[in-house]
Amino acid sequence: MDQIIEFATSTQLVSILSIAWVALVVLIIYSYVGSALSPIKELSTHEATLLMNKEDAVILDIRAPNEFKAGHILGSRQLKADELKEANFTKLEKSKDKPIIVVCAMGISAKKTASQLLKAGFEKVTVLKGGMNAWQSASLPVAK
């Protein structure tokens, strides 16, 4: 027992754990502040459906073709990987004045595409928080 107490109180271990704890706190604060200051807003499934119904939002699905075929949000458009790499958004030029909701599998990779859209001149770009996983978890309709 004495050895455990001596090990836990060793200055090197305490220093490492303290640094790790501070780094974790900084990362948590950065993620909250970063999302609050980001020009890209994340929408819940409820907010997304309201935007789709009230403002005729365009749903942009950026998942792989096989995932899109397995199930996608009704009326969504798909951008393929090569179009994303080249930031080729010509399919959306007619919808530049409409809100665009970018959807991926879990809501993570959609942020990169959303920022590319903002740089390309699209103004009303948002991301579905949780992606298709959140959509399906909410038991919302899916087209196949």
C-alpha positions in Angstrom: 0.0 0.0 0.0 2.8 2.4 0.8 4.3 1.8 -2.6 1.0 2.7 -4.3 0.8 6.0 -2.4 4.5 6.8 -3.1 3.9 6.0 -6.8 0.8 8.2 -7.0 2.5 11.1 -5.3 5.7 11.0 -7.4 6.3 14.5 -8.9 6.8 13.2 -12.4 3.5 11.4 -12.5 1.6 14.3 -11.0 3.3 16.7 -13.5 2.3 14.5 -16.5 -1.3 14.1 -15.2 -1.6 17.8 -14.6 -0.4 18.6 -18.1 -2.8 16.1 -19.6 -5.7 17.5 -17.6 -4.9 21.1 -18.6 -4.6 20.0 -22.3 -8.0 18.3 -22.0 -9.7 21.4 -20.6 -8.1 23.6 -23.3 -9.4 21.3 -26.0 -12.9 21.3 -24.6 -12.9 25.1 -24.3 -11.5 25.4 -27.9 -14.2 23.1 -29.3 -17.0 25.1 -27.6 -15.6 28.5 -28.6 -14.7 27.3 -32.1 -18.2 26.1 -32.8 -19.7 29.3 -31.4 -17.5 31.5 -33.5 -17.8 29.4 -36.7 -19.7 30.8 -39.6 -21.2 27.3 -40.2 -24.2 26.6 -38.0 -25.1 23.1 -37.0 -28.8 22.2 -37.2 -30.7 19.6 -35.3 -33.0 17.3 -37.2 -36.0 19.4 -36.1 -34.4 22.6 -37.3 -33.4 21.0 -40.6 -36.9 19.8 -41.3 -38.3 23.3 -40.5 -35.7 24.9 -42.9 -36.6 22.3 -45.6 -40.4 23.0 -45.2 -40.4 26.7 -44.7 -37.5 27.9 -46.9 -37.2 25.1 -49.4 -33.7 24.2 -48.3 -31.5 22.1 -50.5 -30.1 18.9 -48.9 -26.6 18.1 -50.1 -25.5 14.5 -49.3 -21.8 14.0 -49.5 -21.6 10.3 -48.5 -20.4 7.6 -50.8 -22.7 6.5 -53.6 -23.4 3.1 -51.9 -24.4 4.8 -48.7 -26.6 7.2 -50.6 -28.4 4.4 -52.4 -28.9 2.6 -49.1 -30.9 5.5 -47.8 -31.0 9.3 -48.0 -33.1 12.2 -47.0 -36.1 12.7 -49.4 -35.2 15.1 -52.2 -31.5 15.3 -51.3 -28.8 15.8 -54.0 -25.5 13.9 -54.0 -22.1 15.3 -54.6 -19.5 12.6 -55.5 -16.0 12.5 -54.1 -14.3 13.9 -57.2 -16.7 16.9 -57.2 -15.9 17.5 -53.6 -12.1 17.4 -54.1 -12.3 19.9 -57.0 -14.9 22.0 -55.1 -17.1 21.6 -58.2 -20.5 23.0 -57.1 -22.0 23.7 -60.6 -25.0 21.4 -59.7 -25.9 24.0 -57.0 -25.5 27.2 -59.0 -29.3 27.6 -59.5 -29.8 27.1 -55.7 -27.3 29.8 -54.6 -30.0 31.9 -53.0 -31.6 29.0 -51.1 -30.4 27.6 -47.7 -28.1 24.5 -48.1 -27.9 21.7 -45.5 -24.8 19.6 -45.9 -25.2 16.0 -44.7 -22.6 13.3 -44.2 -22.7 10.1 -42.1 -22.1 11.6 -38.7 -21.9 15.4 -39.2 -18.1 15.6 -39.1 -16.9 15.7 -42.7 -19.8 18.0 -43.7 -18.1 21.0 -42.1 -15.3 20.9 -44.6 -17.7 20.9 -47.5 -19.8 23.6 -45.9 -16.7 25.9 -45.6 -15.8 25.2 -49.3 -19.4 26.2 -50.2 -19.0 29.4 -48.2 -15.7 30.2 -50.0 -17.5 29.5 -53.4 -20.0 32.2 -52.6 -22.9 30.3 -51.1 -24.2 32.3 -48.1 -26.8 30.2 -46.3 -24.8 27.0 -45.6 -25.5 24.8 -42.6 -24.6 21.3 -41.4 -26.9 18.6 -40.1 -25.7 17.9 -36.6 -25.1 14.1 -36.3 -25.5 13.6 -40.0 -27.6 10.7 -41.4 -27.1 8.8 -38.1 -29.1 11.5 -36.3 -31.7 11.6 -39.1 -32.3 7.9 -38.9 -32.2 7.8 -35.1 -35.0 10.4 -35.1 -37.0 8.0 -37.3 -37.4 10.6 -40.0 -38.3 9.5 -43.6 -35.5 8.1 -45.8 -35.7 7.4 -49.5 -34.0 4.4 -51.1 
